[in-house]
Amino acid sequence: MSTGVAQLRITRDLHQAEAALDEALLRQAQLLQTMVGARRETGVAPFLGQDALMRLLKSQQGLVDAGGELARVHGRLNTIAVETNGGNDACPPAAREADRDDVAAKVA
């Protein structure tokens, strides 16, 4: 496989992974809205299911954290793409900066 083909495949899969994380966050946000709305509209005790809400929020935080890590992956892959083949994907500036911060911390 050529590096160009590898980069195209990685770019495709990376963008799909980024989209999947966004979709998961949206679906969880909708679930949160539905859970709180159901609790309010059914007239059950105000704190019924609070533990489930807390776990859902913890899950959402995990997805946000995963998104940050994926942005760092994107930034690093962009650097590799430029070094090996001139690059083929515009990388978000925040990902490039996060990657530089990680490298600087490891060097120091």
Residue pairs with C-beta under 8 A, 6 or more apart in sequence:
3 84
3 85
4 85
4 88
7 81
7 84
7 85
7 88
7 89
8 88
10 77
11 88
11 89
14 70
14 73
14 74
14 77
14 89
17 70
18 67
18 70
18 74
21 63
21 66
21 67
21 70
22 67
24 63
25 60
25 63
25 64
25 67
28 56
28 59
28 60
28 63
29 60
31 56
32 53
32 56
32 57
32 60
35 49
35 52
35 53
35 56
36 53
39 46
39 48
39 49
68 98
71 92
71 94
71 95
71 98
72 95
72 98
72 99
72 102
74 91
74 92
74 95
75 91
75 92
75 95
75 96
75 97
75 98
75 99
75 100
76 99
77 89
77 91
78 87
78 89
78 91
78 95
78 96
79 96
79 99
81 87
81 88
81 89
